[in-house]
Amino acid sequence: MEKNKEPGIAKKGFIPLCVPHLSGNEWKYIKECLDTNWVSSAGPFVDKFEKDLAKYLGAEYGVACVNGTAALHISLIVMGIGHDDEVITSDLTFVAPANAIRYVGAYPVFIDAEYETFQMDVDKLNNFLKKCCKKTKKGLLNKQTNRIIKAILPVHILGHCCNMKDIMNIAKEYDLPIIEDATEALGAKFNNKFAGTFGKIGIFSFNGNKIITTGGGGMIVTDSEKIAKKAKYLTTQAKDDAVEFIHNEIGFNYRLPNVLSAMGCAQMENLEKYIEKKKKIADIYNQKLSEINGITTMKEPKNCKSTFWLYTIKVNKKLFGLDRKELMYELEEEKIETRPLWQPMHLLKPHSASYAYNCENSEKLKRESLSLPCSVGLCFKDQQKVINSVKNGGKR
Ligand SMILES: Cc1ncc(COP(=O)(O)O)c(C=O)c1O
């Protein structure tokens, strides 16, 4: 492999990073769609998938969308966020939430990650609000940018939760609504409550590498009937009169098709089993890799029950002998697919003009972290190979 290239999709014969596990009723339910001709954006499986997910989470409503990014986009519109507003979000995340904020003409404000947990740093969030913002008649003013902050969008990354107790308290103090990006944390709990159910809206994704998948898909979850109705209306082209084609707002073609929802229903039936498997994989890695000098294993944040969606280690070059990039290439030689974390948002060209508050931890985490194979279907033998290869990669 060329040394200046990041590994992409797992090549043939590789132990993959995180691939779908389709071991249940997927064929059966999809066949039912094909047999009944219900394949498009309406159908019984769409409603069932929405109800199943909402029920699992203990939320009132689910609105199925074509993907998690679309779900974020719609949520921001429904919350009334628009041109020149600001939304506080995590600096260390996949790019989708930052992009969705820009889709509505607003700007992200990036808050650093906590070094220990990788999640949004609540102390820095608090400091930013205290030091850089002012309550005004128009709302909460970011004195650095002269824009009004309209919401907080914490991103629960890698199958763990942000500290939602503190974030909810801060949001209350500053009268800001919360939209949770829980795309990577389906099934994770903070203080025994599911990620994605703390704020006004929670967002989920079912793309191919998530804990359950519909190939591509997303969901908006809320307890508000008004929000759910509006979200459904906007995701289905804002049809006010479907016969005469009257649309009173600009809508979107963002509804999840029945055939993909059928897959979601089948996957939901196995979600708890998959979470158990992910935890087992994490337990084994934690036990074996913590013996290696220079490797920091992944811990559950305080008060969190994690799913360990994407198992990630930190690599200390001085102690281990290789940095995370060198280890990544060593594992590539061993036919093991790994993945570095995302570039912190404030370093990305399209977001470099947005305000970022002291984001040094996210840069450090990007430099040091590497995600290891952790598919639900990962077998014991393959996991042992990964563990041994990491051990052999470092100073012994
Ligand atoms: C944190 C985060 N937010 C949003 C998304 C977007 O979801 P999707 O790929 O379904 O659009 C993803 C993943 O893909 C993600 O990891």
Ligand as a Chemical Component Dictionary entry (heavy atoms), coordinates in Angstrom:
data_LIG
# 
_chem_comp.id                   LIG 
_chem_comp.type                 NON-POLYMER 
_chem_comp.pdbx_formal_charge   0 
_chem_comp.three_letter_code    LIG 
# 
loop_
_chem_comp_atom.comp_id 
_chem_comp_atom.atom_id 
_chem_comp_atom.alt_atom_id 
_chem_comp_atom.type_symbol 
_chem_comp_atom.charge 
_chem_comp_atom.model_Cartn_x 
_chem_comp_atom.model_Cartn_y 
_chem_comp_atom.model_Cartn_z 
_chem_comp_atom.pdbx_ordinal 
LIG C1 C1 C 0 -21.706 11.527 13.838 1  
LIG C2 C2 C 0 -22.427 11.299 12.556 2  
LIG N1 N1 N 0 -23.394 12.164 12.196 3  
LIG C3 C3 C 0 -24.086 11.997 11.069 4  
LIG C4 C4 C 0 -23.826 10.938 10.213 5  
LIG C5 C5 C 0 -24.559 10.890 8.935  6  
LIG O1 O1 O 0 -25.315 9.771  8.743  7  
LIG P1 P1 P 0 -25.573 9.252  7.267  8  
LIG O2 O2 O 0 -24.324 8.648  6.751  9  
LIG O3 O3 O 0 -26.661 8.252  7.448  10 
LIG O4 O4 O 0 -26.023 10.418 6.456  11 
LIG C6 C6 C 0 -22.829 10.004 10.571 12 
LIG C7 C7 C 0 -22.479 8.824  9.805  13 
LIG O5 O5 O 0 -22.483 8.462  8.802  14 
LIG C8 C8 C 0 -22.105 10.205 11.754 15 
LIG O6 O6 O 0 -21.125 9.360  12.111 16 
# 
loop_
_chem_comp_bond.comp_id 
_chem_comp_bond.atom_id_1 
_chem_comp_bond.atom_id_2 
_chem_comp_bond.value_order 
_chem_comp_bond.pdbx_ordinal 
LIG C1 C2 SING 1  
LIG C2 N1 SING 2  
LIG C2 C8 DOUB 3  
LIG N1 C3 DOUB 4  
LIG C3 C4 SING 5  
LIG C4 C5 SING 6  
LIG C4 C6 DOUB 7  
LIG C5 O1 SING 8  
LIG O1 P1 SING 9  
LIG P1 O2 DOUB 10 
LIG P1 O3 SING 11 
LIG P1 O4 SING 12 
LIG C6 C7 SING 13 
LIG C6 C8 SING 14 
LIG C7 O5 DOUB 15 
LIG C8 O6 SING 16 
# 
